[in-house]
Amino acid sequence: MMNHKLSFDHVSKIYGEGENRVKALDDISFHVKAGEFVAVVGPSGSGKSTFLSIAGALLSPSEGSLFLNDEDIPSFSPKKLTRVRLEKIGFVFQSSNLVPYLTVRDQLLLISELIGQRDKKAVKKADELLSHLGLSHRANHLPEELSGGERQRVAIARSLMNNPEIILADEPTASLDSKRGREVVEMLATEVKLRNKSAIMVTHDERMLDLCDRIVNITDGKVSL
């Protein structure tokens, strides 16, 4: 498992019982290395959302194990799982999920606050990230004052605020036109390489796949690499 940031080891996820039993994920083994940007594609209902939820420690597997830096995540207590999500994983959602009444800078500082580290260093880091992603002039703006592309850039900056091991992006281009969508994914790909992070992006947008290092297909809960 060396050099793997995230590893699925024979992971299955089963919902329901008896006749209502549905296998959303079926015996998946999969690894992501440091500095690797992986796209996950597949039809609706194929298990992509379940896959991403398990990768983000939001769901536990029914069978198998999930390792982050060789640590077995499902064995953690609920309190430790919360810390892992806050400190090790960065999330970028489909519609940016920004807090409507917080300024751009405060969106980032909220992450520091949640892990108990809102201080001058955190403010400096937030401002550096915003500058790096071309958002300094928007630092004191509210989400409603931003374009869709700017909101997604704020979401990327926020996902990097806790210096995570892995970034998980769920359809990050869904609400954007082609040009803005590509800019957002290019930015994500650049940050992964620059900071030696790992990233998984679930997407339906085939125009973005050339920006990824690897494409993984999920069909009926099974992975083809």
C-alpha positions as CSV (number, residue, x, y, z in Angstrom):
1,M,0.0,0.0,0.0
2,M,3.1,2.2,-0.1
3,N,2.7,5.6,-1.9
4,H,-1.1,5.2,-1.9
5,K,-2.9,8.0,-0.3
6,L,-6.3,6.3,-0.5
7,S,-7.0,2.6,-0.9
8,F,-10.3,0.7,-1.3
9,D,-9.7,-2.9,-0.3
10,H,-12.5,-5.2,-1.5
11,V,-15.1,-2.7,-0.6
12,S,-18.8,-3.5,-1.0
13,K,-21.8,-1.4,0.1
14,I,-25.2,-3.0,0.6
15,Y,-28.4,-1.3,1.2
16,G,-31.6,-3.0,2.5
17,E,-32.2,-6.6,3.4
18,G,-33.8,-9.7,1.8
19,E,-35.6,-9.0,-1.4
20,N,-34.9,-5.3,-1.0
21,R,-31.1,-5.9,-0.8
22,V,-29.2,-3.7,-3.3
23,K,-25.4,-3.9,-3.8
24,A,-24.4,-0.3,-4.6
25,L,-20.7,-1.2,-4.6
26,D,-19.5,-4.7,-5.4
27,D,-16.0,-5.8,-4.2
28,I,-14.1,-2.7,-5.3
29,S,-10.3,-2.5,-4.9
30,F,-8.8,0.8,-6.0
31,H,-5.9,3.0,-5.1
32,V,-5.0,6.7,-5.6
33,K,-1.4,7.9,-5.3
34,A,0.0,11.2,-4.2
35,G,-0.1,13.8,-7.0
36,E,-2.7,11.8,-8.9
37,F,-6.0,13.2,-10.3
38,V,-8.5,10.5,-11.0
39,A,-11.9,10.9,-12.8
40,V,-14.7,8.5,-11.9
41,V,-17.4,8.1,-14.6
42,G,-20.4,6.0,-15.1
43,P,-24.2,6.1,-15.7
44,S,-26.6,7.5,-13.2
45,G,-27.3,4.9,-10.5
46,S,-24.0,3.1,-11.1
47,G,-22.6,3.7,-7.6
48,K,-20.5,6.8,-8.1
49,S,-22.1,8.8,-5.3
50,T,-21.8,5.9,-2.9
51,F,-18.2,5.5,-3.9
52,L,-17.4,9.2,-3.2
53,S,-19.3,9.1,0.1
54,I,-17.2,6.1,1.3
55,A,-14.0,7.8,0.0
56,G,-14.9,10.9,2.1
57,A,-15.6,8.8,5.2
58,L,-19.3,9.9,5.1
59,L,-20.4,6.3,4.7
60,S,-18.9,3.1,6.0
61,P,-18.4,0.1,3.8
62,S,-20.6,-3.0,4.5
63,E,-17.6,-5.2,3.6
64,G,-13.9,-4.5,3.1
65,S,-11.7,-1.7,4.2
66,L,-10.8,1.9,3.3
67,F,-7.3,3.1,4.0
68,L,-6.1,6.7,4.1
69,N,-2.3,6.8,4.5
70,D,-2.4,3.2,5.6
71,E,-4.9,3.9,8.4
72,D,-8.1,1.8,8.4
73,I,-10.8,4.5,8.4
74,P,-13.9,2.5,9.2
75,S,-12.3,1.3,12.4
76,F,-12.2,4.9,13.8
77,S,-14.6,6.2,16.5
78,P,-17.3,8.7,15.3
79,K,-15.3,11.6,16.9
80,K,-12.1,10.6,15.1
81,L,-13.9,10.2,11.8
82,T,-15.1,13.8,12.1
83,R,-11.5,14.9,12.7
84,V,-10.4,13.0,9.6
85,R,-13.1,14.6,7.5
86,L,-12.1,18.1,8.7
87,E,-8.3,17.7,8.6
88,K,-7.6,15.1,5.9
89,I,-10.3,15.5,3.3
90,G,-11.3,18.5,1.2
91,F,-14.7,18.5,-0.5
92,V,-15.8,20.4,-3.7
93,F,-19.5,20.0,-4.3
94,Q,-21.7,20.3,-7.4
95,S,-23.1,23.7,-6.5
96,S,-20.1,25.0,-4.5
97,N,-22.2,24.8,-1.2
98,L,-21.0,28.2,0.1
99,V,-22.6,29.7,3.2
100,P,-24.8,32.5,1.8
101,Y,-24.2,35.0,4.6
102,L,-20.4,34.6,4.9
103,T,-17.9,36.6,2.8
104,V,-15.4,34.7,0.6
105,R,-12.6,35.0,3.2
106,D,-14.9,33.8,6.0
107,Q,-15.9,30.7,3.9
108,L,-12.3,29.7,4.2
109,L,-11.8,30.8,7.8
110,L,-14.8,28.7,8.8
111,I,-12.8,25.6,8.1
112,S,-10.0,26.8,10.4
113,E,-12.6,27.6,13.1
114,L,-14.1,24.1,12.9
115,I,-10.7,22.5,13.6
116,G,-9.9,25.1,16.3
117,Q,-7.2,27.0,14.4
118,R,-8.7,30.4,13.5
119,D,-5.8,32.7,14.1
120,K,-3.5,35.1,12.3
121,K,-1.9,32.2,10.5
122,A,-5.2,31.1,9.2
123,V,-6.1,34.5,7.9
124,K,-2.7,34.7,6.1
125,K,-3.3,31.3,4.6
126,A,-6.8,32.2,3.5
127,D,-5.5,35.4,1.8
128,E,-2.7,33.5,0.1
129,L,-5.1,30.9,-1.3
130,L,-7.5,33.6,-2.5
131,S,-4.6,35.4,-4.2
132,H,-3.3,32.2,-5.7
133,L,-6.7,31.4,-7.2
134,G,-7.2,35.0,-8.5
135,L,-9.9,35.9,-5.9
136,S,-8.3,38.6,-3.7
137,H,-10.6,41.2,-5.1
138,R,-13.6,39.1,-4.1
139,A,-12.4,38.4,-0.5
140,N,-15.1,40.6,1.1
141,H,-17.9,39.7,-1.3
142,L,-20.9,37.4,-0.5
143,P,-21.6,34.3,-2.7
144,E,-24.6,36.0,-4.4
145,E,-22.1,38.6,-5.8
146,L,-19.9,36.0,-7.5
147,S,-20.2,34.3,-10.8
148,G,-20.6,30.5,-10.9
149,G,-17.0,30.0,-11.8
150,E,-15.8,32.3,-9.0
151,R,-18.0,30.3,-6.5
152,Q,-16.4,27.1,-7.6
153,R,-12.9,28.6,-7.3
154,V,-13.9,29.7,-3.7
155,A,-15.0,26.0,-3.1
156,I,-11.5,24.8,-4.3
157,A,-9.8,27.3,-2.1
158,R,-11.9,26.2,0.8
159,S,-11.1,22.5,0.1
160,L,-7.4,23.3,0.4
161,M,-7.7,25.4,3.6
162,N,-7.1,22.4,5.9
163,N,-4.2,21.2,3.8
164,P,-6.0,17.9,3.1
165,E,-4.5,14.6,2.0
166,I,-7.2,14.1,-0.6
167,I,-9.7,16.3,-2.5
168,L,-13.0,14.9,-3.5
169,A,-15.0,16.7,-6.2
170,D,-18.6,15.8,-7.0
171,E,-19.6,17.0,-10.5
172,P,-17.8,20.3,-10.0
173,T,-18.6,21.6,-13.5
174,A,-22.4,20.7,-13.5
175,S,-23.6,24.3,-12.9
176,L,-21.0,25.9,-15.2
177,D,-20.7,26.5,-19.0
178,S,-17.9,24.7,-20.9
179,K,-15.3,27.4,-20.6
180,R,-15.8,28.1,-16.9
181,G,-16.0,24.4,-16.2
182,R,-12.7,23.7,-17.9
183,E,-11.1,26.6,-16.0
184,V,-12.3,25.1,-12.7
185,V,-11.0,21.6,-13.5
186,E,-7.7,22.9,-14.8
187,M,-7.3,24.8,-11.5
188,L,-8.1,21.6,-9.5
189,A,-5.6,19.6,-11.6
190,T,-2.9,22.2,-11.1
191,E,-3.4,22.3,-7.3
192,V,-3.1,18.5,-7.1
193,K,0.3,18.6,-8.8
194,L,1.5,21.7,-7.1
195,R,0.7,20.5,-3.6
196,N,1.2,16.7,-4.2
197,K,-2.4,16.0,-3.2
198,S,-4.6,13.2,-4.4
199,A,-8.0,14.0,-6.0
200,I,-11.0,12.1,-7.2
201,M,-13.6,13.8,-9.4
202,V,-16.9,12.3,-10.2
203,T,-18.1,13.7,-13.5
204,H,-20.4,13.2,-16.4
205,D,-18.5,15.8,-18.4
206,E,-16.3,13.9,-20.9
207,R,-14.7,17.2,-22.1
208,M,-12.8,17.4,-18.8
209,L,-11.3,13.9,-18.9
210,D,-8.1,14.8,-20.7
211,L,-7.1,16.9,-17.7
212,C,-7.1,13.8,-15.5
213,D,-4.3,11.3,-15.0
214,R,-6.6,8.3,-15.0
215,I,-10.2,7.4,-15.7
216,V,-12.1,4.9,-13.7
217,N,-15.5,3.5,-14.9
218,I,-18.2,2.4,-12.4
219,T,-21.0,0.3,-13.8
220,D,-23.5,-1.6,-11.6
221,G,-21.3,-1.1,-8.6
222,K,-18.2,-2.6,-10.2
223,V,-15.0,-0.7,-11.2
224,S,-13.1,-1.1,-14.4
225,L,-9.7,0.6,-14.3
